[in-house]
Amino acid sequence: MRRREFLAGVASIAMSAFPWRDARARSIAGPPIARTVDVVDRRFGRALPDPYRWMENANDPDWQRFMRGQASYARAQLDAMPHRRPLGRRVAKLSGDLPVLDKVQRAGGKTFVEYRAAGANSFNLYVIDRPDGTRRLLYEPEQENDGSGMHRSLDYWAVSPDGEYVAFGSSQAGSEDSVLRVVHARDGSVLPDVLDRAQYARVAWLPDSSGFFVSRLRSDAARGEAHYYDNSVVWLHQLRRNSREDLRIVAGGDVVDGYTIPASDFPAVITEPGSKWALLQASGAVRRYNPVFVAPLNDLRSGSARWRCVLSLADQVTNIALRGDHLYYVSERGAANGCVLKKDLTAADSAEAQLIAPQSELPIEPTAHGTLMVAARDGVYFVRTNGGPQVIQCVDNHDNVSSLPMPFAAGVHDLFANTQEDGLDAAMAGWMQPLAIWRYTPGRGSFAAADPSPQREFDLGEYESFQIMATARDGTRIPVSIIARRGLKRDGSAPCLARCYSAYGISATPSFNPRLIALLEQGGIFAQVHARGGGEFGSRWWQAGQKETKPNTWRDFIDGCRALFGAGLTTPQRLTIMGGSAGGIAVGRALTERPGMFAGAILNVSFTNPTRMEVEPTGAANYVEFGDPNIESEFKALYAMDTYQHVRDGVRYPAVLIMHGVTDARVSPWHSAKLAARLQNASASQRPVLLRVTFDAGHGAGSTRAQTDEQWADMIAFTLWRARTRLPAV
């Protein structure tokens, strides 16, 4: 794109505050004006004005009034956007037409699946009793009704080795405040065991299925407090016994083999059928590298365990898998792209680990949201990444490494296996390939879609995915993945929704969202910018967008958007940017650094005020990724990435849609509330800043399909509105 055309596009944004202003929109009163307080923090010589500090107190009498008033205003504005209602119906049909098989576990000759049928609102837990059998319902969250009107969600589940029991956690209104219970697979009866405070429980069954290890929050943990997650405890729970009889194993703050587990860590015990060992992983939540300890499993059961460290923080371990007497692991120590090693747990501590798979050009993907290294009877499986698409590799019983034939250019979202069976199940998707479970059997040597495979009612043949390369201002090449209609005219006329996450070393691998078809059908495009801070090219890519180097993330995002303009795919007046959670850093700072470059911005459950992370329940756990506010150099990094602190009075900001669920346990809602209030007060453009609030949802993991549909319908309507797209009559 020529410079003149680019500047003309920017100018057209400035001249058009509201491309639509129908009677409904004009009749809507403005959002509630937040009160301000005279608060200025001073740290390392910098003044940090914080006029909306009071919002950090959810018990403040003005909090509920502000949030409900903002929610009503945002809802009215969104509903008044052209064709919002038909878009809502179309999005609901697209997602409802697609059944989703999300997770699978095999044990005791049975197959257990987490499945959402076509048209269903939530995922249910089923068992298939024999290979040719049908699904039998074990747990349906929607059948639980306590009279509050709040939905329940299935958070996690783990099957006992004999296939007789399933421990599962569920929570209300997307809060992730899980209560753990146990269901009998034989008849669906629920055992009397009830364990509260079971967020992120990481259940590990005993080999004889008589009980399990479980992580729980401490008994006096108060939701919302800064140290809510500190000192979580691992317990050994025996089936059908009162939890007061559980055996304490270890907790955050304990000293284990000379190592003090940080209070903010989430320790977890790991077991595997066929192994006499138990592992202890002192997990730092979002920390990439975690130490590992080992003890005989029988010693844990008797309460006499003496843990010994087998892998320290210095080993830079990202993935582990236990198999008999051997611990397989991925280390980035001296190998930025990771290598696979094997350690004999019966050998002396001084014994060297065996190198199995050396470092290669393709980095090994670390375990983050999904499990990406698993042990099976025939070997150990792990995942390598190639700038987005991924390949699964296997270390067989003779320590030979081979690549599995991938069925398509896939993103691998989860691996499932156990040491009592050969092969594995992989949850995979492509940009235009719906998520499905694919079964790999060594004898066959190929993947086959597990039953039930998605039977979609819509045609994807007219759409395509492709990639362009952007050049960052320092010369780094940044991939940008595109989804669009085939034969799209590259004349800049397409509405575009561009997303960036790029944090924690998590790769933005191919994934499928049927709701985006509603955007593509209107001639729109979707773009994913693979900025530094993600894991697409290994640990160096991650470290180039972390702490002091975090500005690379939002500047790569900006430069990726410029590449969209240069390729003729869209123009500034048709581009809306979006990000969620830690991706809010990329979007928020792109918005505040280049406000004239975008028609709109969407921030969902976003982390936008990191200089205040020390009062955030997840704050201490995130120091390792973003910075410790008590260290001067890292505080400066936090300030640089703080969107709230970079909003300036009198700037003509684009339209902004900020979204948050009130029960969010990962990013406190005050991040979004403070930013919305600040932008509404500061912007000189007269373009709306909308704070969309959902009172029975959280960070997103526990949202129903209907809630997610409504959110995407709003985002697509907002994107098309900002691009001044005229939809055909519906």
Helices and strands as residue ranges (DSSP letters): H 3-15, H 23-27, E 40-43, E 46-49, G 53-56, H 61-79, H 84-96, E 100-107, E 110-116, E 124-128, E 135-139, G 141-143, E 152-159, E 165-172, E 179-184, E 190-195, E 204-205, E 211-216, E 233-238, G 243-245, E 247-251, E 255-256, E 259-260, E 266-270, E 277-283, E 292-296, H 297-302, E 308-311, G 313-315, E 317-323, E 326-331, E 339-344, E 354-357, E 373-376, E 379-385, E 390-396, E 401-403, E 411-416, E 424-430, E 433-441, E 446-449, E 463-471, E 477-485, E 496-499, G 514-516, H 517-520, E 525-529, H 539-543, G 547-549, H 551-566, G 572-574, E 575-580, H 583-593, G 595-597, E 600-604, G 610-615, G 620-622, H 623-626, H 632-640, G 644-646, E 655-661, H 670-682, E 689-694, H 705-722
